[in-house]
Each structure stands twice: as C-alpha cells, then as structure tokens.
Amino acid sequence: MNWKKTLVFFSIFIIFNILCVGLRLIYPNNISLEIQNNKSDFVQIFFKKNGIYTEENSVWSNIQNQPIVDFELPFGGVPENVLRIDPSNQSGTLIIKNIQIGGLFYNKKYTSEDLINYLKPIQMINQIVLISEGLQMNTTGNDPILEFYVNDGFKLQNFVQIIICLFFTIIFFFLYINKYFSKIKIVGLYFEKYNKILIIFFPIIVTVGIIIIFYPGFMSYDTLHALRSARNGVTDSMWPPMVSYIWRCVDLISTNPSAMHFTQVILLLSATSCIIYFITKKVLYVLLVFILILIIPAILGTLAVIWKDVLMASFFLTGFASILALKTAKTTKMIIIYTLIAIIFIFLGISTRHNAILAALPLLVYLSYTLIYIFQFKRYFLIYSLLIGLLMSSSLYTIKIQLDKYTIPELNEIKSSNSVFFETVRILDVAGASICTNSNLFHKLLPDLTVNDIRNMYDPRHINLSQAILAKIPTDGRINQVWFNVAFEHPICFLYNKYQMTKFLVGFNSGQQFLITNPSIIDNEYGYKLLDSKIRDFFVNYIINASKIFILKPWFIYLIVFVVFFYLIVKRKLNIELFVLFSSALFYFGGLILLGNASDARLPFYTTVTLIIFIILGVFEIRKYNILSGDIK
C-alpha cells in the first residue's frame, strides 16, 4: 500500500465532506416576505431560543420602496418551529401577500390563504381579513407582533444532507477498497463474483426509487395527449403517434400511468448500465454514471416526467447496447437476432420524436460498420459503412413518416401537421432576425407591424409563449419565401433566434434554467393527481435550486465533454464507440436548434445523458492510457 497516495485519497475525501456541509453556507436558509406597507420603515424577525425572543436572535430589513424583503435564517433552520414577525413600526393598514421559506434542499411558499392557518396575532393587531390582494391587517400601535408557525421541512433537509454525505462516504470507501485491495484474492473474487448482479441491481433500485418519489409520474399536456390517443384513438400527428402505440401496449399490463413511467426509466437505466459495463467491465463506472444522472437537475427533472424524450433516449441507448452485444455474437443466428433488436429499438427511437432521425444516423452507420467488420468485407470498408448506414436511415425514416400518416390498426388517414410546424419555426426565426436588425422583416406580410410589437410578442423559450406573433403571421406558405430572403440578406441576424434557443437549452441564461421539470399533473378526465409528499417536494426543490449551480448546468457538462474529446484525439485514444456516442448526441442537439420551436431543459435530454456516458467512458480510456504509459501505477 502506498501511504502517500492513501493520505492524498483521504484528504480529498475530507475536503469533499467539508464542501458537502459548506454548500449550506453558500446557499443559506432564508425567509422572504412580500408585504405592502407604505408607512413602515422596516420589518424585524425574531427567533425563539430557550423559549424567549431577544434582540440578539433577530434580523431586520428596510422595506422602503421594496415589496419583497429577504432574511437569512439560522444554519439549522427555524428554532422551535416558530418565528416572531414585527411587520411594522407604525399604526395603520398593511397587506402580507405571501411568505416563502427555504434553502438549498427545501422550499415552501405560503400563500395568503395558507397564512391564515399559520399566523397568530400577539399584540397591536385587531383585525386580519383575507382579501384578493393578500392578508390585510390593521395595526393599532408602533409595535405590532405576529407569530408565524412554520411547518418545518428543514429537519428533512438536514437529514438528506447527512444521507448525501454518507452516500459519498460509501463511494469513497468503495473506491479505496477497489484500488488498494482488489488484488487481494478474497476481496477481488468478491467484487468479480457480484459484478453482473450489481449492473442489474443498480438500474432496478434507482428506477424503483424514482417511481416511488415522483409517483405516479409528472404529466404535462403532451403526456396526456399521448395517453388519450392510446386509449381513445390517434387523431393527429402533431406529436408522434408511436408514443401512444407504446402506451397502448403498456396499458395491457397496467393502466396505472406509473407503469409507463417505470417502462421508460428502467429501459434507459438498464441500457446505460449495460453500455458502461460492456466497455469498462467495472461496476464502479456504472455507479459513477448513475450518481451523475441523479444529481444533474436537467436529467433528474426530466426522468420525473412521463415524457417522450426519455422514451426516445431509452430506445436509442438500448439500440446502441444491442450493437455492442452484436460484436460478441458467435453464430449467424445471434448476429441476426442482435441486428434485428438494434434496428427495432433505433426505429422506435426515430418514431418517438419528429427530429430524432439525426441522432439515429451515427447509430445506424455504426451498426453497418459492425456488420461489415464481422463479415470481414475489407474493400471500401468505411464507404460501405456510410452508404449502408445512410440507406438504413432513409428507409426507417420513410417508414416512420408513413406510420405518422395512418392510424394503427385501422389505417385511417391522419392529417399531417408538418407544414404548419415548419412555418411556425420560420416565423420565430424571422422574428428573432427582426429584433436583431431592429427592422420589421415581416413587412411583405404585415407592413404595419413594428419592431416593438415583435419584441413584445416574441419569446425564444417556447412556442406557447410566442402565440401572439404566431397568430398575426399567416401560415399560408408565404412565410417560407420571407424566411429564405432573410437567410440570404441577414445571415448573421438570421441566427439570432437559434442563439437565444441554444442559450436557454444549455442553461447559459441568467437565473434558473427554463422549464427544468414539469412538477405537476395537469387536470385530466382520468382522475390522475399527485398525492401530498414531502419527499417529492424536497426533490423538486432540489431540481429547481440546483439548476442554478453552474457546474450542474448542461453547458458546463458539454464543456467538459469537449475537453475530454480533444484530449482523446490528441492521445489518439478516441475509439469508434466514443465517437458514435459523441456524434449521435451532437447531431440530435443540432436538430433541436435547426428544427426546434422551444428551449426548455428537457429537450436535450438525450444529448445530456449520452454525453454523461461519453465522459465516464472517456475518463476510463484516459485512465487506461495513463496506466499503459506508466503515468499511473
């Protein structure tokens, strides 16, 4: 055992745990009051300690010209679950609109309706009335006092923080054992014996955890659209009908929406586990990729929702895992079976999103490359791989387009919405270019439209936020010519909308990431709704708050990917599998930009998950290279 390396190892471990605790110092607990009071100068909050309130245990804030005041709370939360609030230093009328209390892992907003049950007048307040603006109260002196009884979630926050630190302690211990004792016969045999059990166990336990926490799964408008089409029949192709057909199959097992939620998550995590283990042969790397999946808000937030983006990613990664299995096939029968499995899952991935074909292209080229390699066609090896891959891509996409035109099994024709979709994308591109050039580039269609009108109606984040301008511009085909003219006459400003979309997609915008998750089930005729759950609320708050931490944002992850990618190129260790994952992820992201009309965080889910896998496998290749070169012993 190298004691110097052991000392470094445990030093890193200690530093990590200090940072684990220090996160709460960087992101302290806080309370925020939205209050309307034109007479008072400040608001003061007292914390009860040993049963009494004192000036030493209080904080105050000036409220002149600011309706929202923020206070930092003690490290452990709210002592004795009660606060004293002095809302004014003058007699008169004031309105408390809401109180928000929280920290890094906990957040709760008390509306004026909630506050009736949590606020208790102590002195100089003779009337509290709920009005449309908030909770109105009349004060009779210069020292009115309220007590605010907090439904404290900080105990759960503290417990979760301990669990997180303990979890990483176990991982560090595992790393230490794996590094320094794996050569010992008993320990080495133990890990080797249970490796294959663990790569099956990890996806199951993580999936069950996600299903329980977010039960029955968040459901957005397009989720319910897919469900209605599954049960009542497909009527349009605005969203790919394949999702509904798959849900119809899942319904045969259980009509509980959590069955669909379970299907998409277990397939994704199982494929990820198999890919990592197939290439590395180490459970540790499987564990690392699962940790990253669970802590990155843009991934966890999307996994919490029954969304076609997760389903598409699970199909593509299962297809990729099938190609890896194909490389080990010993007989013609197994080659045919693995090839068919890969093609079926890649086709399902293509069919679950209209722009998924770009992600499938590198996977299908890799499939043809693998088949040609197996049958040892050495002449024009790469050219044939590319041509066959392109042929398979065009064939599968053609089949997908035909399936979008007809219902299954009735084969009734469905009206296509592709032309309207493309026109809406082009309207947003021209709107963005108009803002960039500060001129109305819709002048041939709407000459009276002003740039200010466009600016007020355009929002690059989502098509639903730009409905005002979409309603004004006619979708009769003329926008296509306008779009082409803008592309040629203003090539730089033509990219303004694409730049804005990219910024929101990767979380490079200021503030929290846009639509990091959809933490609700919208009203529906099936009676599906969320039950009260503090654990789910905690994870939702984590997703929202952690999305503000730059190292957990997609842009930072993509930056690491490019560093790893170019390092592997320089060292000539970029293998075909890593290149395929990298290409598929980036091709899909490019499709989101070129053909997208929304910028919420769920959309690049496949890109983010695939690039996380790329990072883990890239680190494995770098470590293997350093070991072989003698840099690591």
C-alpha positions as CSV (number, residue, x, y, z in Angstrom):
1,M,0.0,0.0,0.0
2,N,1.3,3.5,-0.9
3,W,0.7,5.6,2.2
4,K,1.3,8.8,0.4
5,K,-1.4,8.1,-2.1
6,T,-3.7,6.9,0.8
7,L,-3.1,10.2,2.6
8,V,-4.0,12.2,-0.6
9,F,-7.1,10.0,-1.1
10,F,-8.4,10.6,2.4
11,S,-7.5,14.3,2.2
12,I,-9.7,14.6,-0.9
13,F,-12.4,12.7,1.0
14,I,-12.3,15.1,3.9
15,I,-12.3,18.2,1.7
16,F,-15.4,16.8,-0.2
17,N,-17.3,16.3,3.1
18,I,-16.4,19.9,4.2
19,L,-17.7,21.1,0.8
20,C,-20.8,18.9,1.3
21,V,-21.5,20.8,4.6
22,G,-20.3,24.1,3.1
23,L,-23.0,24.1,0.4
24,R,-25.4,25.1,3.1
25,L,-23.2,28.1,4.0
26,I,-23.0,29.1,0.3
27,Y,-26.8,28.7,-0.1
28,P,-28.1,29.6,3.4
29,N,-31.7,29.0,4.7
30,N,-33.8,32.1,4.1
31,I,-37.3,33.6,4.5
32,S,-38.8,36.0,2.1
33,L,-41.9,38.2,2.8
34,E,-43.9,40.0,0.1
35,I,-45.5,42.8,2.1
36,Q,-47.4,46.0,1.2
37,N,-46.9,48.7,3.8
38,N,-46.5,52.4,2.9
39,K,-45.9,53.7,6.4
40,S,-43.3,51.3,8.0
41,D,-39.6,51.7,7.6
42,F,-38.5,48.1,8.3
43,V,-39.6,44.5,9.2
44,Q,-37.9,42.6,12.0
45,I,-37.9,38.8,12.6
46,F,-37.1,37.2,16.0
47,F,-36.0,33.6,16.5
48,K,-37.1,31.9,19.7
49,K,-34.3,30.5,21.8
50,N,-34.8,28.7,25.1
51,G,-38.4,29.8,24.9
52,I,-37.8,33.5,24.6
53,Y,-37.3,36.2,21.9
54,T,-34.3,38.5,22.2
55,E,-32.8,41.3,20.0
56,E,-29.6,39.2,19.7
57,N,-31.5,36.5,17.9
58,S,-33.2,38.7,15.4
59,V,-32.7,40.1,11.9
60,W,-34.3,43.2,10.3
61,S,-34.6,44.6,6.8
62,N,-35.5,48.0,5.3
63,I,-38.8,47.7,3.3
64,Q,-38.9,51.2,1.8
65,N,-39.6,51.0,-1.9
66,Q,-39.2,47.2,-2.0
67,P,-42.3,45.0,-1.7
68,I,-40.2,41.8,-1.1
69,V,-37.8,41.5,1.9
70,D,-35.3,38.7,2.5
71,F,-33.8,37.4,5.7
72,E,-31.2,34.8,6.4
73,L,-32.2,32.1,8.8
74,P,-30.0,30.2,11.3
75,F,-28.0,27.3,10.0
76,G,-30.2,24.6,11.3
77,G,-33.5,26.0,10.2
78,V,-36.2,27.6,12.3
79,P,-35.6,27.1,16.1
80,E,-38.6,25.6,17.8
81,N,-40.6,25.9,14.5
82,V,-41.9,29.4,15.3
83,L,-40.9,33.0,14.3
84,R,-41.9,36.3,15.7
85,I,-42.6,38.9,12.9
86,D,-42.8,42.6,13.7
87,P,-44.3,43.7,10.4
88,S,-44.4,47.4,11.1
89,N,-43.3,50.3,13.3
90,Q,-46.3,52.4,12.7
91,S,-50.1,52.0,13.2
92,G,-52.2,51.6,10.0
93,T,-53.0,49.0,7.4
94,L,-50.7,46.5,5.8
95,I,-51.0,43.5,3.5
96,I,-48.9,40.4,3.6
97,K,-49.2,38.7,0.2
98,N,-47.1,35.6,0.8
99,I,-44.2,34.2,2.8
100,Q,-41.6,31.9,1.2
101,I,-39.2,29.9,3.3
102,G,-36.4,27.5,2.2
103,G,-32.8,26.7,1.4
104,L,-30.8,24.6,-1.0
105,F,-32.8,21.4,-0.5
106,Y,-36.1,22.8,0.8
107,N,-38.5,25.4,-0.3
108,K,-42.1,26.2,0.6
109,K,-44.3,29.1,-0.3
110,Y,-47.2,30.1,2.0
111,T,-49.9,32.0,0.1
112,S,-52.3,34.4,1.8
113,E,-54.8,31.6,2.1
114,D,-52.3,29.4,3.8
115,L,-51.1,32.1,6.2
116,I,-54.5,32.3,7.9
117,N,-53.6,28.9,9.5
118,Y,-50.0,29.8,10.3
119,L,-50.1,33.4,11.5
120,K,-51.2,34.3,15.0
121,P,-51.6,38.0,16.1
122,I,-49.9,38.6,19.5
123,Q,-50.3,42.4,20.1
124,M,-51.5,45.6,18.5
125,I,-53.3,43.8,15.6
126,N,-57.1,43.9,16.0
127,Q,-58.2,42.5,12.6
128,I,-57.0,40.1,9.9
129,V,-59.0,39.8,6.7
130,L,-58.3,37.8,3.6
131,I,-58.8,40.0,0.5
132,S,-57.9,39.5,-3.2
133,E,-54.5,41.3,-2.7
134,G,-53.5,39.2,0.3
135,L,-53.9,39.1,4.1
136,Q,-54.9,42.5,5.3
137,M,-54.4,43.5,8.9
138,N,-55.0,46.7,10.9
139,T,-52.3,47.7,13.4
140,T,-53.1,49.8,16.4
141,G,-49.7,50.8,17.6
142,N,-46.0,51.1,16.6
143,D,-45.0,47.6,17.8
144,P,-47.4,45.0,16.3
145,I,-46.4,41.4,16.6
146,L,-47.3,38.2,14.8
147,E,-46.1,34.7,15.4
148,F,-45.5,32.5,12.4
149,Y,-45.8,28.8,13.0
150,V,-43.5,27.1,10.4
151,N,-44.3,23.7,9.0
152,D,-40.6,22.9,9.2
153,G,-39.0,21.0,6.4
154,F,-35.5,21.8,7.4
155,K,-35.3,18.6,9.5
156,L,-35.8,16.7,6.3
157,Q,-33.2,18.9,4.6
158,N,-30.7,18.2,7.3
159,F,-31.4,14.5,7.2
160,V,-31.0,14.4,3.4
161,Q,-27.7,16.3,3.6
162,I,-26.4,13.7,6.0
163,I,-27.6,10.9,3.7
164,I,-25.8,12.6,0.7
165,C,-22.5,12.9,2.7
166,L,-22.9,9.3,3.9
167,F,-23.6,8.1,0.4
168,F,-20.4,9.7,-1.0
169,T,-18.5,8.3,2.0
170,I,-19.5,4.8,1.0
171,I,-18.5,5.6,-2.6
172,F,-15.1,6.8,-1.4
173,F,-14.7,3.7,0.7
174,F,-15.6,1.6,-2.3
175,L,-13.0,3.4,-4.5
176,Y,-10.4,2.9,-1.8
177,I,-11.1,-0.8,-1.5
178,N,-11.3,-1.2,-5.2
179,K,-7.9,0.5,-5.8
180,Y,-5.8,-0.9,-2.9
181,F,-7.4,-4.3,-2.1
182,S,-8.7,-5.6,-5.5
183,K,-5.6,-7.7,-5.9
184,I,-6.2,-9.5,-2.6
185,K,-7.7,-12.8,-3.6
186,I,-10.8,-12.8,-1.3
187,V,-11.8,-9.2,-1.9
188,G,-11.0,-9.4,-5.6
189,L,-13.1,-12.6,-6.1
190,Y,-16.0,-11.0,-4.1
191,F,-16.2,-8.0,-6.4
192,E,-15.8,-10.1,-9.6
193,K,-18.5,-12.6,-8.4
194,Y,-21.2,-10.0,-7.9
195,N,-20.4,-7.6,-10.8
196,K,-23.1,-8.9,-13.1
197,I,-25.6,-8.9,-10.3
198,L,-24.8,-5.3,-9.5
199,I,-25.2,-4.0,-13.0
200,I,-28.8,-5.5,-13.0
201,F,-29.4,-4.4,-9.4
202,F,-28.4,-0.7,-9.8
203,P,-30.9,0.1,-12.6
204,I,-33.8,-1.6,-10.7
205,I,-33.2,0.1,-7.4
206,V,-32.7,3.5,-8.9
207,T,-35.8,3.1,-11.1
208,V,-37.9,2.0,-8.2
209,G,-36.7,4.9,-6.2
210,I,-37.6,7.4,-8.9
211,I,-41.0,5.8,-9.4
212,I,-41.8,6.0,-5.7
213,I,-40.6,9.5,-5.2
214,F,-42.4,11.0,-8.2
215,Y,-45.4,8.6,-8.2
216,P,-47.4,8.3,-10.4
217,G,-45.1,10.4,-12.6
218,F,-45.5,14.1,-13.6
219,M,-47.8,14.5,-16.6
220,S,-47.8,17.5,-18.9
221,Y,-50.1,18.4,-21.8
222,D,-48.3,16.3,-24.4
223,T,-48.2,13.4,-21.9
224,L,-52.0,13.5,-21.6
225,H,-52.3,13.9,-25.3
226,A,-50.3,10.7,-25.9
227,L,-52.4,8.9,-23.2
228,R,-55.7,10.0,-24.7
229,S,-54.6,8.9,-28.2
230,A,-53.6,5.5,-26.7
231,R,-57.0,4.9,-25.2
232,N,-59.3,6.8,-27.5
233,G,-57.5,6.5,-30.8
234,V,-54.9,8.6,-32.7
235,T,-56.4,11.7,-34.4
236,D,-53.3,13.7,-35.3
237,S,-49.5,13.6,-35.7
238,M,-48.6,16.9,-34.0
239,W,-46.8,14.6,-31.6
240,P,-45.5,11.2,-32.9
241,P,-48.3,8.6,-32.6
242,M,-45.7,5.9,-31.8
243,V,-45.7,7.1,-28.1
244,S,-49.4,6.4,-28.0
245,Y,-49.0,2.9,-29.5
246,I,-46.3,2.0,-27.0
247,W,-48.5,3.3,-24.1
248,R,-51.4,1.2,-25.5
249,C,-49.1,-1.9,-25.1
250,V,-48.1,-0.9,-21.6
251,D,-51.8,-0.5,-20.7
252,L,-52.2,-4.2,-21.4
253,I,-50.1,-4.8,-18.3
254,S,-51.4,-2.0,-16.2
255,T,-53.4,1.2,-16.8
256,N,-51.7,3.0,-14.0
257,P,-49.5,5.7,-15.6
258,S,-46.6,4.7,-13.3
259,A,-46.3,1.6,-15.4
260,M,-45.4,3.8,-18.4
261,H,-43.1,5.8,-16.2
262,F,-41.4,2.6,-15.0
263,T,-41.0,1.3,-18.5
264,Q,-39.2,4.4,-19.8
265,V,-36.9,4.7,-16.8
266,I,-35.9,1.1,-16.4
267,L,-35.2,0.7,-20.1
268,L,-33.0,3.9,-20.1
269,L,-31.0,2.9,-16.9
270,S,-30.6,-0.7,-17.9
271,A,-29.2,0.3,-21.3
272,T,-26.9,2.8,-19.7
273,S,-25.7,0.2,-17.2
274,C,-25.0,-2.4,-20.0
275,I,-23.1,0.1,-22.2
276,I,-20.8,1.2,-19.4
277,Y,-20.1,-2.3,-18.1
278,F,-19.7,-3.8,-21.6
279,I,-16.9,-1.3,-22.3
280,T,-15.2,-0.9,-18.9
281,K,-16.0,-4.3,-17.2
282,K,-16.1,-2.3,-13.9
283,V,-19.2,-1.7,-11.7
284,L,-17.5,1.4,-10.4
285,Y,-18.1,3.3,-13.6
286,V,-21.7,2.2,-13.7
287,L,-22.1,3.6,-10.2
288,L,-20.5,6.9,-11.2
289,V,-22.8,7.4,-14.2
290,F,-25.8,6.8,-12.0
291,I,-24.6,9.3,-9.5
292,L,-24.3,11.9,-12.2
293,I,-27.7,11.1,-13.6
294,L,-29.3,11.6,-10.2
295,I,-27.6,14.8,-9.3
296,I,-27.8,16.7,-12.6
297,P,-31.2,18.7,-12.5
298,A,-31.8,18.6,-16.2
299,I,-31.6,14.8,-16.2
300,L,-33.4,14.1,-12.9
301,G,-36.1,16.6,-13.6
302,T,-36.9,15.0,-17.0
303,L,-36.8,11.5,-15.5
304,A,-39.6,12.6,-13.1
305,V,-42.0,13.2,-16.0
306,I,-43.6,10.7,-18.4
307,W,-42.1,12.3,-21.5
308,K,-41.4,11.0,-25.0
309,D,-37.8,12.5,-24.6
310,V,-36.9,9.9,-22.0
311,L,-38.6,7.1,-24.1
312,M,-36.6,8.2,-27.2
313,A,-33.3,8.2,-25.3
314,S,-34.0,4.8,-23.8
315,F,-34.7,3.3,-27.3
316,F,-31.6,4.8,-28.8
317,L,-29.3,3.7,-25.9
318,T,-30.8,0.2,-26.0
319,G,-30.1,0.1,-29.7
320,F,-26.5,1.1,-29.1
321,A,-26.2,-1.5,-26.3
322,S,-27.5,-4.1,-28.8
323,I,-24.8,-3.2,-31.3
324,L,-22.2,-3.7,-28.6
325,A,-23.7,-7.1,-27.9
326,L,-23.6,-7.9,-31.6
327,K,-19.8,-7.6,-31.6
328,T,-19.7,-10.6,-29.3
329,A,-22.0,-12.8,-31.4
330,K,-20.5,-16.2,-32.2
331,T,-23.1,-17.6,-34.6
332,T,-25.1,-16.3,-37.6
333,K,-28.3,-16.8,-35.6
334,M,-27.2,-14.5,-32.8
335,I,-25.9,-11.9,-35.3
336,I,-29.3,-11.8,-36.9
337,I,-31.1,-11.6,-33.5
338,Y,-28.9,-8.7,-32.2
339,T,-29.1,-6.9,-35.5
340,L,-32.9,-7.0,-35.6
341,I,-33.1,-5.9,-31.9
342,A,-30.8,-2.9,-32.7
343,I,-32.8,-1.9,-35.8
344,I,-36.2,-2.3,-33.9
345,F,-35.1,-0.1,-31.0
346,I,-33.4,2.5,-33.2
347,F,-36.6,2.6,-35.3
348,L,-38.7,3.1,-32.2
349,G,-36.4,6.0,-31.2
350,I,-36.8,7.6,-34.6
351,S,-40.6,7.2,-34.3
352,T,-41.0,8.9,-30.9
353,R,-39.7,12.3,-31.9
354,H,-40.0,14.1,-35.3
355,N,-36.4,15.3,-35.2
356,A,-34.9,12.1,-33.8
357,I,-33.5,10.9,-37.2
358,L,-30.3,12.9,-36.8
359,A,-29.5,11.1,-33.6
360,A,-30.1,7.8,-35.3
361,L,-27.8,8.4,-38.2
362,P,-24.5,7.7,-36.4
363,L,-26.0,4.7,-34.6
364,L,-27.1,3.1,-37.9
365,V,-23.7,3.8,-39.6
366,Y,-22.1,2.1,-36.6
367,L,-24.4,-0.9,-37.0
368,S,-23.4,-1.2,-40.6
369,Y,-19.8,-0.8,-39.7
370,T,-20.1,-3.6,-37.1
371,L,-21.8,-5.9,-39.6
372,I,-19.2,-5.3,-42.3
373,Y,-16.4,-5.9,-39.7
374,I,-18.0,-9.2,-38.6
375,F,-18.3,-10.5,-42.2
376,Q,-14.8,-9.1,-43.0
377,F,-15.6,-7.0,-46.1
378,K,-12.3,-5.1,-46.2
379,R,-12.6,-3.4,-49.5
380,Y,-14.0,0.1,-49.2
381,F,-14.8,-0.6,-45.6
382,L,-15.7,2.9,-44.4
383,I,-17.5,3.9,-47.6
384,Y,-19.8,0.9,-47.5
385,S,-20.5,1.5,-43.8
386,L,-21.5,5.1,-44.5
387,L,-23.7,4.2,-47.5
388,I,-25.4,1.3,-45.8
389,G,-26.0,3.5,-42.7
390,L,-27.5,6.2,-44.8
391,L,-29.7,3.7,-46.7
392,M,-31.0,2.3,-43.4
393,S,-31.6,5.8,-42.0
394,S,-33.6,6.9,-45.1
395,S,-35.6,3.6,-45.1
396,L,-36.5,3.7,-41.5
397,Y,-37.4,7.4,-41.6
398,T,-39.6,6.8,-44.7
399,I,-41.4,4.1,-42.7
400,K,-41.8,6.5,-39.8
401,I,-43.3,9.1,-42.0
402,Q,-45.9,6.6,-43.4
403,L,-46.8,5.5,-39.9
404,D,-47.4,9.1,-38.9
405,K,-50.0,9.4,-41.8
406,Y,-52.2,6.4,-40.8
407,T,-53.7,5.1,-37.6
408,I,-52.9,1.6,-36.4
409,P,-54.6,-0.9,-36.8
410,E,-57.5,0.9,-38.5
411,L,-55.2,2.5,-41.2
412,N,-57.3,5.7,-41.2
413,E,-55.5,8.7,-42.7
414,I,-54.2,11.3,-40.3
415,K,-53.9,14.9,-41.4
416,S,-50.3,15.9,-41.4
417,S,-49.2,18.9,-39.3
418,N,-45.6,19.1,-40.6
419,S,-46.1,22.1,-42.9
420,V,-47.6,24.1,-40.0
421,F,-44.8,23.1,-37.7
422,F,-42.1,24.2,-40.1
423,E,-43.8,27.5,-40.7
424,T,-44.0,28.3,-37.0
425,V,-40.3,27.6,-36.7
426,R,-39.6,30.0,-39.5
427,I,-41.9,32.7,-38.1
428,L,-39.8,32.6,-34.9
429,D,-36.5,32.8,-36.9
430,V,-37.7,35.9,-38.8
431,A,-39.0,37.4,-35.5
432,G,-35.6,37.0,-33.9
433,A,-33.8,38.4,-37.0
434,S,-36.2,41.4,-36.9
435,I,-35.2,42.2,-33.3
436,C,-31.5,41.7,-34.2
437,T,-31.7,44.1,-37.2
438,N,-34.2,46.4,-35.5
439,S,-36.5,46.3,-38.5
440,N,-39.7,44.6,-39.5
441,L,-38.7,41.8,-41.7
442,F,-42.3,40.7,-42.0
443,H,-43.0,43.9,-44.0
444,K,-44.2,42.0,-47.0
445,L,-46.8,40.2,-44.9
446,L,-47.6,42.8,-42.3
447,P,-46.2,46.2,-43.2
448,D,-47.8,48.0,-40.2
449,L,-46.0,45.7,-37.7
450,T,-43.4,47.5,-35.6
451,V,-40.2,46.1,-34.0
452,N,-41.6,46.9,-30.6
453,D,-44.7,44.8,-31.5
454,I,-42.4,41.9,-32.5
455,R,-40.3,42.3,-29.4
456,N,-43.3,42.2,-27.1
457,M,-44.9,39.1,-28.8
458,Y,-41.7,37.0,-29.4
459,D,-40.2,34.7,-26.7
460,P,-37.5,32.3,-27.8
461,R,-38.1,30.0,-24.9
462,H,-41.2,28.3,-26.2
463,I,-43.7,28.4,-29.0
464,N,-46.5,28.7,-26.4
465,L,-45.0,32.0,-25.2
466,S,-45.0,33.4,-28.7
467,Q,-48.6,32.6,-29.6
468,A,-49.3,36.3,-30.1
469,I,-47.0,36.7,-33.1
470,L,-47.9,33.3,-34.5
471,A,-51.5,34.3,-34.5
472,K,-50.7,37.5,-36.5
473,I,-48.5,36.0,-39.2
474,P,-50.5,34.0,-41.8
475,T,-49.4,30.4,-42.3
476,D,-50.3,30.2,-46.0
477,G,-46.9,29.4,-47.3
478,R,-45.7,33.0,-47.9
479,I,-43.6,32.9,-44.8
480,N,-41.3,30.4,-46.4
481,Q,-40.2,32.9,-49.1
482,V,-39.7,35.6,-46.4
483,W,-37.6,33.1,-44.4
484,F,-35.3,32.3,-47.3
485,N,-34.9,36.1,-48.1
486,V,-33.9,36.8,-44.5
487,A,-31.4,34.0,-44.5
488,F,-29.6,35.4,-47.6
489,E,-29.9,39.1,-46.8
490,H,-29.2,38.9,-43.0
491,P,-27.1,35.7,-42.5
492,I,-25.8,36.8,-39.1
493,C,-29.1,38.1,-37.6
494,F,-30.8,35.1,-39.1
495,L,-29.1,33.1,-36.4
496,Y,-30.4,35.3,-33.5
497,N,-33.3,33.0,-32.7
498,K,-31.1,30.0,-32.8
499,Y,-28.6,31.6,-30.5
500,Q,-31.3,32.5,-28.0
501,M,-32.7,29.0,-28.1
502,T,-29.2,27.5,-27.6
503,K,-28.6,29.7,-24.6
504,F,-31.8,28.5,-22.8
505,L,-31.3,24.9,-23.9
506,V,-27.9,24.6,-22.3
507,G,-28.8,26.8,-19.2
508,F,-26.4,29.6,-20.2
509,N,-29.1,32.2,-19.5
510,S,-29.2,34.2,-16.3
511,G,-31.3,32.9,-13.4
512,Q,-32.7,29.4,-13.1
513,Q,-32.9,27.1,-16.2
514,F,-36.1,27.4,-18.2
515,L,-38.7,24.6,-17.5
516,I,-36.2,22.4,-15.7
517,T,-39.1,20.0,-14.9
518,N,-42.9,19.8,-15.0
519,P,-43.7,19.2,-11.3
520,S,-47.5,18.6,-11.7
521,I,-50.2,16.5,-13.3
522,I,-52.5,18.8,-15.3
523,D,-56.2,18.4,-14.8
524,N,-57.5,15.3,-16.6
525,E,-60.6,13.2,-17.1
526,Y,-58.9,10.1,-15.6
527,G,-58.6,11.5,-12.1
528,Y,-54.8,11.2,-12.0
529,K,-53.3,13.6,-9.5
530,L,-50.3,13.9,-7.2
531,L,-50.6,13.0,-3.6
532,D,-49.0,15.1,-0.9
533,S,-45.4,14.2,-0.4
534,K,-42.6,16.0,1.4
535,I,-40.0,13.8,-0.1
536,R,-41.2,14.6,-3.7
537,D,-41.4,18.3,-2.8
538,F,-37.8,18.1,-1.5
539,F,-36.5,16.6,-4.8
540,V,-38.5,19.1,-6.8
541,N,-36.9,21.9,-4.8
542,Y,-33.5,20.4,-5.3
543,I,-34.0,20.2,-9.0
544,I,-35.1,23.8,-9.2
545,N,-32.5,25.2,-6.8
546,A,-29.6,23.0,-8.0
547,S,-30.2,24.1,-11.6
548,K,-28.7,27.5,-10.6
549,I,-25.4,25.9,-9.8
550,F,-23.2,26.3,-12.8
551,I,-21.3,23.0,-12.6
552,L,-24.6,21.2,-12.8
553,K,-25.8,23.1,-15.9
554,P,-25.7,21.4,-19.4
555,W,-23.3,24.0,-20.8
556,F,-20.7,23.1,-18.2
557,I,-21.1,19.4,-18.9
558,Y,-20.8,20.0,-22.6
559,L,-17.6,22.0,-21.9
560,I,-16.1,19.0,-20.1
561,V,-17.1,16.8,-23.0
562,F,-15.2,18.8,-25.5
563,V,-12.1,18.8,-23.2
564,V,-12.3,15.0,-23.0
565,F,-13.0,14.7,-26.7
566,F,-10.0,16.7,-27.8
567,Y,-7.7,15.1,-25.2
568,L,-8.6,11.7,-26.6
569,I,-7.9,12.9,-30.1
570,V,-4.5,14.3,-29.2
571,K,-3.6,11.0,-27.4
572,R,-5.2,9.0,-30.3
573,K,-7.4,7.1,-27.9
574,L,-10.8,8.1,-29.4
575,N,-12.4,4.8,-30.2
576,I,-15.3,4.2,-32.5
577,E,-17.8,3.7,-29.7
578,L,-17.0,7.0,-28.1
579,F,-17.1,8.8,-31.5
580,V,-20.5,7.3,-32.2
581,L,-21.9,8.5,-28.9
582,F,-20.4,11.9,-29.3
583,S,-21.8,12.3,-32.9
584,S,-25.2,11.0,-32.1
585,A,-25.6,13.4,-29.1
586,L,-24.4,16.4,-31.1
587,F,-26.4,15.6,-34.2
588,Y,-29.5,15.4,-32.1
589,F,-28.7,18.7,-30.4
590,G,-28.2,20.3,-33.8
591,G,-31.6,19.1,-34.9
592,L,-33.1,20.8,-31.8
593,I,-31.6,24.1,-32.9
594,L,-32.4,23.8,-36.6
595,L,-35.9,22.5,-36.3
596,G,-36.9,23.4,-32.7
597,N,-39.5,25.8,-31.5
598,A,-38.9,25.5,-27.7
599,S,-35.9,25.8,-25.4
600,D,-36.9,24.0,-22.2
601,A,-34.3,21.9,-20.4
602,R,-36.0,18.6,-21.1
603,L,-35.4,18.8,-24.9
604,P,-31.6,18.0,-25.0
605,F,-32.2,15.1,-22.5
606,Y,-30.8,12.5,-24.9
607,T,-27.8,14.7,-25.6
608,T,-27.0,15.3,-22.0
609,V,-27.4,11.7,-20.9
610,T,-25.4,10.4,-23.8
611,L,-22.6,12.9,-23.2
612,I,-22.5,11.9,-19.5
613,I,-21.9,8.3,-20.7
614,F,-19.2,9.7,-23.0
615,I,-17.5,11.5,-20.1
616,I,-17.4,8.3,-18.0
617,L,-16.1,6.2,-20.8
618,G,-13.7,8.9,-21.8
619,V,-12.3,9.0,-18.3
620,F,-11.9,5.2,-18.4
621,E,-10.0,5.4,-21.7
622,I,-7.7,8.2,-20.4
623,R,-7.1,6.3,-17.2
624,K,-6.3,3.1,-19.2
625,Y,-3.9,5.1,-21.4
626,N,-2.1,6.6,-18.4
627,I,-1.8,3.1,-16.8
628,L,-0.3,1.7,-20.0
629,S,2.0,4.6,-20.4
630,G,3.2,4.3,-16.8
631,D,1.8,7.6,-15.5
632,I,-0.5,5.6,-13.1
633,K,0.8,2.6,-11.3
